[in-house]
Amino acid sequence: MPHYDLCCIGSGPAGQRAAIQAAKLGKRVCVVERTEVVGGVAINTGTIPSKALREAILHLTGFAHRAVFGESYGLKREFTLEDLTFWCQHVIKAENEVVRSALLRNGVEIIRGTGEFGDPHTVLVIHGTEYTHITADHILISTGTRPARPENIPFDNTHIVDADGILRLNKLPRTLLVVGGGVIGTEYASMMQALGVKVTLIEGRQRLMDFLDPEVGEALQYHLRQAGMTLRLGEEVTRVEVIDAPPGARSADGKLVEATLASGKTIRGDCLLYAVGRQGCTDELALSKAGLSADARGRIKVNNYFQTQQPSIYAAGDVIGFPALASTSMEQGRLAACHMFGLKFEHVPELLPYGIYSIPEISMVGWTESQLTEKDVPYEAGIANYREIARGQLLGDIMGMLKLLVHQDARTILGVHCIGTGATELVHIGQAVIALKGTVDYFVNTVFNYPTLAECYKVAALNAVNKLAHV
């Protein structure tokens, strides 16, 4: 029976980073992966495929440059899903090989099969008819999540799909209903809208992604509506069914999806994407044999060091819940491995950035205005609009915005919020300044390349300073 210092169940972002960190410390490490490829949901069905799809859409449609070259600008006028997914598959294969190579190069053993606990230090790996028992001093659960599929939603993978299924549609729908205005639902809704699909987005809350800075959230909703999307906010879906298309209704196959809302409204479309929540992939782990359990959504509770109630067993990534981002999962896996083997580390959760790849994209780090108001922290906001920045005009993005939140007394940067082209890259400048406890004066006194989007920091800083000085 082979013995390891660390066994990671799952090769997604958390598992791979934990495995490599432990291997760098000279530990014997294995990764148990049930699929034929490594990388988990992030590379194979989630983060990378959806972002590759987004890039293909922006490129082929010319969507990002229409403000410069006109509404008719685009490399292609007609699209097939094959056009869009070709690039996705190329990127996925490349990323699979990068992860596989990194694991093998660091001496991490990849064991194919489905892992389940035998006890707190034993994992049974099942691969077809083969069974392998392995033991480990430490075990990391990094199995990720899958789309939630409630029993009352009749998924058929053609008319009613989840976030995995939308990438496997045979053709683009003419109209799409999206149930769920969280990150995944909003990202796919905005992508489909950019392709010319008529999208209706239904969300039970009064605004999309209410963890966002309110002004940024309002800007996103404005952008989506301007692009032609219909937003049904504060609405709950009570029933979904596939119906025969009424006489005169446009339908490719004679069928439509009908969603009934609690308010009594009915909304119809060619296809419905159900994107309300995700379920932790823990049902096959036999957690009880290790003295563990998961909540109703399959999530595992951990402490600040990513330990479960069994000190030898850790969990990291989407399987432990919010924020469930690939970037945070990577860091959680690395920090879990550091704690296992006594390597000192610093964990600063308030500096974790959030990246949302909607169209337009959004990113943030630090506090929001709502949080600062709730905590009675005196602050001022400095804003730079892309239309004021030469690079914004060159890119054709005149709707973007960057906001700095500045402490009124200490002048330190408390938060950075951005919506528009390059937001997920731009935010890291502010992240570094917050980490180093920099003040707004750093941005005032710094020279940025011209023309760049980074100039937004100087414009926003000057705006904040003028407000602080009552100028």
N, C-alpha and C positions, 0 to 999 in steps of 0.2 A: 504494500500500500504506500504510494508516493506521499511524501510529506513536504509541505511548503511553509515558508514564513508568512506568505500572504496568498490567499486565493480570492480573486475578484470574480464575482458572478455577473457577467455582462461586460461587453467591450466598448460601451459608449464613452462619452467624454469623461465621466467620473471614473469609470473602471480603467480606462487606458492611462489616465494621468496618475492615478494611484499606483498602478502596476509599475510604470516607468520610474516614479519617484522612489518606490521601494527598491527597485532593481539598482538604481543609482546609489543606494545605501548598501549595496552588496547582498541584498536578500534574495532568496530563491522565491520566485513569483510565478504564478500561473493565472491565466484568464480563461474562464469557462464561457464559451459562446455557442449558443444553440443554432445560429444561422451559419451559412457557408461563408459569409463575409463579416469582417469586423467593422466597428464603427457605430453600431447601435442605430437607434432611431435618428440621431442627429445627422448621420451621413446618408443613411439609406432610405428613409421615408419622411423625415421631418425637416430639420434646419437646412441642410445643403440642397435637397431637391427643391424646396420652396423658394430658396434664395436664387438658385440657378434659374428657376422658372421666371422669377421676377426680372433678372438681368436680361433673359432672352426676350421677355415682353417689352421691356424698355428699349432694347436695341432694335428689334424688328419693327415695332410700331412707331418708333421715333417719338414716343410720348414725351420724353424728357426735353425735347428740343422744339416742340411745336410752338412755344411762345416766340421763338426766334424765326423759324422757317414756315410757320403757318399750320393750320389744323390738318391740312392734307398731307403733311410730311410723314414719310414712313418708308422703310425699305421694302415692305411687302403690303399688298392690299388685302390678300386673302391668307388666312392662317389655318393650319391643321395642328392638331395636338402633336403630331410627329415632328413638325417644325420646332415646336416649343420644347419637347422632351428630349430631342437629340442632344442638345447641349447639356441638359441635366444629367443624362447618362454618362457623358464624357467626364463631367466634373465628379460624379459619384465614384466612378471607377478610379479616377486619379486619387481621390481622398481615401478610398479603401486601401490602396496600395501604400499611401503615405503612413497610415496608421499601422498597417500590418508590418511594414518595414521597420517602423520605430519600435514596435514591441519586440520583434525578433532581434533587432540590432542590440537591444538592451538585455537580451537573454531571457525575455519573458516567454514562457511556454503557453501556446494557445491550444486549449483542449476543446474539441468540438463536442457539443451535446447540451442537453438541458440539465441544469444543476438543481438539486434539491438537498435540503439538510437531512443528515442522519442524526446529528447532535450538534452542540455548539462549536465543535472543531472538526466535523466530518461533512463532506459533500459527496453525494452520489451523483455521478454524471451518466446520463442515459443518452446513448447515441444509436438509434435503431434498436438492434437486439443486443448491443454491447453495453455492459455496465462497468463503471470504474469508480472505485472508492478512493478518495483522496482525503488527507488530513492537513490541517493548517493551524498555525498558532493564531492567525488573524484571518477573518473573512470579511470582505466588503460586498455588500449588496448594492449593485449598481445596474439593476435590471430595467430602469426607465419606466416609461408609461406607454399606453396605447389610447387611441380615441375612445371616449365613453360612448357606449351604444345601448341606451335605455331600451327596455323591452317594448315600450309603447311606440317606438319609432321603427317602422317597417323598412329597414335598410334592404335595398336590393342591388346596390353597387352600380345601378344604371340611372335611376331617377332620384334615388335618395342615397346619398353617400356621406362618408365621414372624411376627415382630413387626409387619410391615406388614400381613400378611394377616388378623390377628385383628380389625383394625378394619373389615375388609370382609366379615365373616361375615354371612350372611343372617339368622341367628337365634342367640340365646344357647344354648350347649350346656347340658345338665343336669349333665354331669360333664366336667371338663377336666384333662388331664395337662399339666404344665408341665415341660419339660426345661431346666434351667439356673437356678440360684439366684443369678445376678448381679443387677445393678440392674434391667434390663429385665424379666427373668423374675419377679423378686420383686414389682415394681410391678404387672404385669398379673395375677399370681396373687392378690395381695391385693385388687385391684379386683373380679375375678370372684367371689372369695369373699364380698365385701361385697354382691354382687348375689344371693347365694344359690346360686351354682354350687358344686358339690362339687369342690374342687380338691385334686389331689395334686401336690406340688412335688418334683422329683427333682434332686438336686445331688450332684456327685461329691466335693466337699469335705465336711469334717465339720461345717462351719457356713456359713450364708449370708453372702456378702460379707465375707470374712475380713479386709478392710482396715479394717473398722469397729472401733471400740473394743469389746473383747470383751463388756463388760457391756451395752452398747447392742445388740450383735448377739444376745446371749442374750435380752434383753428383747423384741426383734423376734420371735424364734422363739416365745417364750412367747405373745405377742399373737396370732400367726398360728394357733397351735394352739388357743388359747382361742376363736378365731373359727370353728373347725371344720376348718381346713386340715390335711391329712396331709402331713408332711414326711418324705421319704426321703433322708436325708443319708448321704454316703459311698457312694452307689450310682451305678453307671455304666450307661447305656443301651447295649445292644449291638445291638438290632434294633427297628425300628418297622415295623408293617404294619397295613393296614386289613383287618379280617376280617368275616365274616358273624356277626351277633349270635347267640349260642347260644340255644336254646329257653328261654323264660322271662326272658331278659335284656331290660331296657328300652332301646329304641333308637328314635329318631324315623324313621330311614330303613332300618332293618334292618342297619346297619353299626356297627362299633365300631373304635376304634384300640387296638391291643395293643402295649405296650412291654415288651420282654424285658430284664431287668437281668442284669448280670454275675454276681450272686449266685444267679441261677436263678429269681427271682421274675418273674411276669408281672402287669402292671397294665393295666386296660382303662378306657377312657373314650369319651365321644362325640366328643371333639376333643382334639388334642394341639398345644400351642404349643412349637415348638423355638426356644429363645432362648439358644443357646450361641455366643457370639462374634459379631463383625461383620467384614466384609471391606471393605477400602479400595477406593474406586471409582477405581482407577488403571489398570485393564486397557485402557482405550480412549485413554489419553493418549500412547501411543507414546513412553514415557519414554526408551527407548534412543537416540532421535534427539537428545535433549538431554543424553545422557551420564549418565542416571540409571537407577535400578532400584528396585523395591519388594521387600519381603520376601514370604514365602509368604501372608501375610494382607493383602497390598496396602498395607502401611504404608510411609511414607517416612521415612528417618532424617534428622534435622536437628540443628544445634548449638544452643547456648544462645540464639542470636539468630534461630532458626527458618530458618537457611540450610541448603540442601542442599549436596552436594559441588560444585555449580555455584554460585558466589557470586552470580550474578544471579537465581537461582531459589530461592524460599522455599516453605515448606509450613507450614500451620497447621490446627488443628482436629482432628476425629476421625481424619483421614487420617494423622496422625503418632502415633496411639495414646493411651495412658492420659494424663490422666484421661477424655478424650473426653466432656466435658460442654459444653453450649451456652455456659455462662458462661465457662469457661476458653477455649473456642474464640474467643469474641469478643475476649478480652484478647490471645490469641496473635496474632490477625490485626492488631490495633492495634499491638502491639509490633513485629511484623515490618515494618509500614509505617514505624514510627519509625526502625528501624535502617536500612532502605533509604535513607532520605533524611536521615540524620544528626541526627535529633531525639533529644536525650537522654531517657532513660527509666529507671525503676527497676522491676525485676522481682523480686517477692518470692513465689516459688512456695509457700513454706510457709504463706502466708496465704490461699491459694485455698480457698474453702469448698466443701464437698460437700453437695449436696441430693439426697435420694432420696425420691421421691414415692410411696412405698408407703403402705398404710393400716395402722398409723400412719406418718406421715412422719418422716424422720430427717435430721439435718444435723450437720456437724462442721467444725471448723477447728483447725489446729494439731496437736499431738502426741497420740498415743494412749497409754494406760497401757503397752501392750506395748512400744512404741517407747522410751518413757522408761526402762523397766526394762532393755531391751536396751542402752541407751546409758549406764546407770549414773547417771541423773539423779535426784537426790532430790526427791520430789514428794509432795504430799498431795492427796486428792480430796475435794471438797465436793459434796454432792448435795442437790438440791431435788426433791421429788416433787410432781407436779401436784395430788395429793389434799390437800396441805398449803396450796395456794394457792387463794384464793377464786375467782379467775378459772377455775381448773381445774374447780372444782365447778360454776360457772355454765355452763361449756361442756359439762359432762358427761364430761370427760376426766380420769379419776382414775387412769389408768395411765401418763401421761406422766412424763418425768424430764429434768432438766438437770444435767449434771455439769461442774464446773470442776476443772481440773488445775492445781495451784499449786506453784511451786518452794518447797521447804522453807526455803531460806536467803534468796533474793532476794525471795520472795513474789510474783513475777511470774506472770501467767497464761500457762500453757503450752499449754492446749488447752481447747476447749469442745465438749461432745457432748450432743446433745439428741434425744429421741424423743418424739413426741406432736404435738398440734395446734399449728400455727404454728412448728414447729421450724425450717423453712427461713428464716423471717423473724427469729426470735429469735436465731439464731446470730450475726447481724451486729453485735449489741451487743458480744459478746465479741470478735469479729474486730477491731473498732475499738480496743478496749482492748489487745489483743495488739500491734497495729500501733504503738500509741503507747507500748509498753513499760510499760503500767499494772500496778499490783499489785492483789492481792485487797482491799487496803484501800479502793480506789476504790469497789468494790461495797458494802463494809461501810458507808461513809460517805455513800453516795448515796441519795437518796429517790426511789422509783419511784412512779408513779401507782398508785392502788389502786381497784379490783382490776384487775391486769394480769398477764399471764404473765411480763412483765419482772421482776416481784418474785422470780422464781426465782433471778435472779442474786444478790440480797441474801441469800436463804435459803441458797443453796449456798455463798456466800462466808462467812457466819457459821458454817456447818457446817465448812468447811475451817479457818477461824481457830481454832475450838474444838479441832479435832484437833491443830493445830500447837501450841496452848498446853496440850495434854493435859488439857483441861477436860471 
